[in-house]
Amino acid sequence: MRKELFNNIYNGKRVLVTGDTGFKGSWFVIWLLNLGADVIGYALEPKTENDNYLICGLDKKITHIYENIRDYQALLKVFSKYEPEMAFHFAAQPLVLESYKDPLYTYSTNIMGAVNFFEAARLTPSVKVAINVTSDKCYENQEWIYPYREIDPMGGKDPYSASKGASEIITSSYLHSFFNQDHTANIASVRAGNVLGGGDWADYRILPDCIRALSANESIIVRNPKAIRPWQHVLEPLSGYLTLGSLLYTDGKKYSGAWNFGPLSKNMVSVQQLVEETIKQWGDGRYIIKDERETNLEANLLQLDISKAINKLNWFPVLDFRQTIGFSIDEYKIDNLSSEEVFNQRIDHINKYTELRHKLKEEEYG
């Protein structure tokens, strides 16, 4: 593992991760452990026994507190007790369609959760870096062909997108009101697209839907087949978060603010293309398209401009679309092995990804 990729910043650091039982949060914890960090997790219990957190045995590898991000006093108590040096906020209600079913829970989790996170970080002197993980859906989506930049307006017609836009506004408010030149901590927000990878079994996500159907030899039900998404393997944005965190820790406030971490334009493909590539790499399968009029509650086109991260962080995407699907399928296919075997495979993929990244030249992405 090339720890120097992040200037060896995370080795020995106390890092608090909210939402560590979730898909992205659990992968982030695995990478932190590989970098030598002392991880404290704060989240609700995993929803199923197949969640990445449990099948990798992370409940036995880190300190974890099962609490709700909406409980400010519980969160502050954890910050005060463990005195983290760095904190990453993944805890969220992460699904667009679920936000229509329970908007109150979505708003209270995603908006007040961000407030609770930054308030606890503000009052904890040990914290030097605090990063809020939001979403590409925070932008006011115009359904245009142009990629969204960090300076574009926040918005959101559905409850999930609106909650993420509000979370970004909260981050900016805390940055300018409290985490200014007089405060020792540096904060940022990170926005990524649709992430893929093993251990994600959430409802209403196309790749988990594909794997469930393929494993059961059933037809994949495809909703919104023409929608184009910024697909990327989960390791892509996580490498960006780790890069940003290390620079915030060493070089301070010039890296504060919002950052996009998305794929190259060639990874911008439709839902239907993703399904077809998944079937191809799985080896067999079939799909049927469901009437879009019943389910089309999400935006059809959303792209991220990642030039800021490329130019200022020296970060760039590594995997092409075919590799992204290949990594993910390999991860899903071993989910029934022992937790140690699954964990070690995740580490192997992190190391493989890191080596691929090291070999690429940034000029190719300029």
TACORUR-V552207 format. One record per residue. N is the residue number from 1. RES is the residue in one small letter. OMEGA is omega in whole degrees, -180 to 180 (none if undefined). D_CENTER is the distance of its C-alpha to the mean C-alpha in Angstrom with 2 decimals. Layout:
N_RES_OMEGA_D_CENTER + N_RES_OMEGA_D_CENTER
This chain:
1_m_-179_21.05 + 2_r_-179_21.31 + 3_k_-179_20.56 + 4_e_177_22.18 + 5_l_179_19.20 + 6_f_178_17.95 + 7_n_179_21.59 + 8_n_-176_21.56 + 9_i_-170_20.27 + 10_y_-179_18.34 + 11_n_179_21.35 + 12_g_-180_22.98 + 13_k_171_20.76 + 14_r_-175_20.08 + 15_v_177_16.37 + 16_l_-180_15.35 + 17_v_173_11.95 + 18_t_-179_11.86 + 19_g_-177_10.30 + 20_d_178_10.73 + 21_t_178_12.28 + 22_g_-176_9.39 + 23_f_-179_7.81 + 24_k_-179_4.56 + 25_g_-179_6.91 + 26_s_175_9.74 + 27_w_179_8.86 + 28_f_178_8.28 + 29_v_179_11.62 + 30_i_180_13.27 + 31_w_178_12.78 + 32_l_178_14.08 + 33_l_178_16.95 + 34_n_178_17.76 + 35_l_176_18.08 + 36_g_-179_20.43 + 37_a_172_18.66 + 38_d_-169_19.99 + 39_v_172_17.09 + 40_i_-180_17.61 + 41_g_179_15.42 + 42_y_-177_15.84 + 43_a_170_14.94 + 44_l_177_16.81 + 45_e_176_18.12 + 46_p_-176_16.36 + 47_k_-180_17.48 + 48_t_180_19.03 + 49_e_179_20.53 + 50_n_-179_18.58 + 51_d_-176_15.10 + 52_n_-179_13.50 + 53_y_-176_14.22 + 54_l_-177_17.87 + 55_i_174_18.62 + 56_c_179_17.60 + 57_g_-177_19.80 + 58_l_178_17.46 + 59_d_179_19.62 + 60_k_-174_22.37 + 61_k_-177_20.69 + 62_i_169_19.40 + 63_t_-178_20.75 + 64_h_177_19.18 + 65_i_178_20.29 + 66_y_179_19.96 + 67_e_-178_20.04 + 68_n_180_18.76 + 69_i_179_16.75 + 70_r_-180_19.53 + 71_d_-175_22.11 + 72_y_-178_22.52 + 73_q_178_25.37 + 74_a_180_23.66 + 75_l_179_20.66 + 76_l_178_23.17 + 77_k_179_25.19 + 78_v_176_22.41 + 79_f_-177_21.78 + 80_s_-177_25.58 + 81_k_-172_26.21 + 82_y_176_23.77 + 83_e_180_23.76 + 84_p_175_20.41 + 85_e_178_20.49 + 86_m_-179_16.80 + 87_a_180_14.34 + 88_f_-173_10.58 + 89_h_177_9.87 + 90_f_-173_7.11 + 91_a_-177_10.08 + 92_a_162_10.52 + 93_q_-164_12.37 + 94_p_-171_9.83 + 95_l_180_12.59 + 96_v_-176_14.95 + 97_l_177_17.92 + 98_e_-179_17.68 + 99_s_175_17.87 + 100_y_-179_21.23 + 101_k_-177_22.47 + 102_d_-178_21.71 + 103_p_-179_21.14 + 104_l_179_22.46 + 105_y_179_19.93 + 106_t_-180_17.06 + 107_y_-176_18.60 + 108_s_179_19.56 + 109_t_-172_16.22 + 110_n_180_14.03 + 111_i_-180_16.87 + 112_m_174_18.85 + 113_g_178_15.95 + 114_a_177_15.05 + 115_v_-179_18.81 + 116_n_-180_19.24 + 117_f_-177_16.58 + 118_f_178_18.17 + 119_e_177_21.62 + 120_a_178_21.30 + 121_a_-179_20.04 + 122_r_-176_22.92 + 123_l_-179_25.44 + 124_t_-174_24.46 + 125_p_-177_26.31 + 126_s_-174_24.57 + 127_v_177_21.20 + 128_k_-180_21.00 + 129_v_174_17.34 + 130_a_-176_15.05 + 131_i_179_11.70 + 132_n_180_10.26 + 133_v_-179_6.63 + 134_t_-173_7.83 + 135_s_173_7.90 + 136_d_-178_10.39 + 137_k_176_12.52 + 138_c_-176_13.60 + 139_y_171_16.29 + 140_e_-170_19.73 + 141_n_-180_19.74 + 142_q_-177_23.13 + 143_e_179_22.72 + 144_w_-174_23.99 + 145_i_-175_23.63 + 146_y_176_22.58 + 147_p_-178_19.07 + 148_y_178_17.82 + 149_r_-178_18.18 + 150_e_-179_16.92 + 151_i_180_20.41 + 152_d_-174_20.49 + 153_p_172_21.06 + 154_m_179_18.66 + 155_g_178_19.56 + 156_g_179_18.80 + 157_k_178_21.39 + 158_d_-177_19.64 + 159_p_-180_18.80 + 160_y_-178_15.01 + 161_s_178_15.00 + 162_a_-180_17.67 + 163_s_179_15.90 + 164_k_173_12.95 + 165_g_178_15.75 + 166_a_178_17.56 + 167_s_177_14.78 + 168_e_178_14.86 + 169_i_177_18.64 + 170_i_178_18.64 + 171_t_179_16.74 + 172_s_179_19.36 + 173_s_179_22.10 + 174_y_179_21.35 + 175_l_-175_21.13 + 176_h_-177_24.52 + 177_s_-171_26.21 + 178_f_-177_25.45 + 179_f_-179_23.39 + 180_n_-176_26.03 + 181_q_-178_28.29 + 182_d_-178_29.87 + 183_h_-176_26.80 + 184_t_-179_25.82 + 185_a_177_22.04 + 186_n_-176_19.81 + 187_i_180_16.84 + 188_a_171_14.26 + 189_s_-178_11.49 + 190_v_-175_8.66 + 191_r_-180_8.18 + 192_a_-180_6.57 + 193_g_-176_8.25 + 194_n_-176_8.52 + 195_v_-179_6.83 + 196_l_177_9.60 + 197_g_-179_10.85 + 198_g_178_13.30 + 199_g_176_13.24 + 200_d_179_11.60 + 201_w_-178_14.64 + 202_a_174_13.64 + 203_d_175_16.39 + 204_y_174_16.45 + 205_r_-167_14.03 + 206_i_-177_16.15 + 207_l_173_15.42 + 208_p_176_15.85 + 209_d_178_18.85 + 210_c_-176_20.17 + 211_i_177_20.05 + 212_r_-179_21.69 + 213_a_-179_24.37 + 214_l_180_25.02 + 215_s_-179_25.38 + 216_a_-178_27.87 + 217_n_178_29.63 + 218_e_177_29.04 + 219_s_174_28.36 + 220_i_176_24.83 + 221_i_-176_24.85 + 222_v_174_23.28 + 223_r_177_22.73 + 224_n_-172_22.42 + 225_p_-176_23.08 + 226_k_-180_23.56 + 227_a_-180_20.27 + 228_i_-176_18.54 + 229_r_175_14.80 + 230_p_-177_12.80 + 231_w_175_11.96 + 232_q_175_10.26 + 233_h_-175_9.80 + 234_v_-179_6.65 + 235_l_-179_8.76 + 236_e_179_9.16 + 237_p_-179_6.43 + 238_l_176_6.54 + 239_s_176_10.21 + 240_g_179_10.08 + 241_y_-180_8.80 + 242_l_177_11.51 + 243_t_180_13.94 + 244_l_180_13.73 + 245_g_-179_14.11 + 246_s_180_17.08 + 247_l_174_18.69 + 248_l_-178_18.43 + 249_y_-174_20.12 + 250_t_-171_22.85 + 251_d_166_23.52 + 252_g_-161_22.79 + 253_k_179_22.60 + 254_k_177_22.81 + 255_y_177_19.07 + 256_s_178_18.39 + 257_g_-173_17.09 + 258_a_-179_14.48 + 259_w_173_12.75 + 260_n_174_11.50 + 261_f_-178_9.65 + 262_g_-179_10.76 + 263_p_170_13.15 + 264_l_-176_16.89 + 265_s_-179_19.02 + 266_k_175_20.33 + 267_n_177_17.07 + 268_m_-179_17.52 + 269_v_-177_19.33 + 270_s_175_20.26 + 271_v_-179_19.27 + 272_q_177_22.72 + 273_q_177_22.34 + 274_l_180_19.22 + 275_v_-179_21.31 + 276_e_178_24.25 + 277_e_178_22.51 + 278_t_178_21.08 + 279_i_-180_24.64 + 280_k_-177_26.11 + 281_q_175_24.12 + 282_w_177_24.50 + 283_g_-179_28.20 + 284_d_177_29.31 + 285_g_-179_28.40 + 286_r_179_28.99 + 287_y_173_27.46 + 288_i_-178_28.88 + 289_i_178_27.80 + 290_k_-180_27.92 + 291_d_-177_29.50 + 292_e_-174_26.93 + 293_r_-178_28.94 + 294_e_-167_27.98 + 295_t_-173_24.24 + 296_n_180_23.30 + 297_l_-178_21.56 + 298_e_177_18.65 + 299_a_-177_19.05 + 300_n_-176_20.39 + 301_l_-180_19.33 + 302_l_180_16.48 + 303_q_179_16.02 + 304_l_171_14.51 + 305_d_-176_16.89 + 306_i_-176_15.44 + 307_s_179_18.89 + 308_k_180_18.31 + 309_a_179_15.75 + 310_i_-173_18.12 + 311_n_-174_21.19 + 312_k_-180_20.37 + 313_l_-173_17.85 + 314_n_177_19.24 + 315_w_176_15.83 + 316_f_178_15.86 + 317_p_-176_14.39 + 318_v_-170_16.17 + 319_l_171_16.13 + 320_d_-174_18.10 + 321_f_-180_17.63 + 322_r_178_20.02 + 323_q_179_18.44 + 324_t_178_14.99 + 325_i_-180_16.82 + 326_g_176_18.99 + 327_f_-174_16.45 + 328_s_-179_14.89 + 329_i_177_18.42 + 330_d_-179_19.60 + 331_e_179_17.00 + 332_y_-173_17.93 + 333_k_-180_21.59 + 334_i_-176_21.79 + 335_d_-180_20.08 + 336_n_177_23.64 + 337_l_-180_24.63 + 338_s_-178_24.92 + 339_s_-180_22.00 + 340_e_178_23.14 + 341_e_179_23.30 + 342_v_179_19.80 + 343_f_-179_18.48 + 344_n_177_20.66 + 345_q_176_19.48 + 346_r_178_15.83 + 347_i_178_17.38 + 348_d_180_19.50 + 349_h_176_16.71 + 350_i_180_15.04 + 351_n_178_18.58 + 352_k_178_19.33 + 353_y_-178_16.35 + 354_t_178_17.42 + 355_e_177_20.97 + 356_l_180_20.25 + 357_r_-178_18.53 + 358_h_-176_21.53 + 359_k_-178_23.94 + 360_l_177_22.72 + 361_k_-178_24.50 + 362_e_-177_22.80 + 363_e_-179_25.80 + 364_e_-175_24.72 + 365_y_-177_21.85 + 366_g_none_23.91
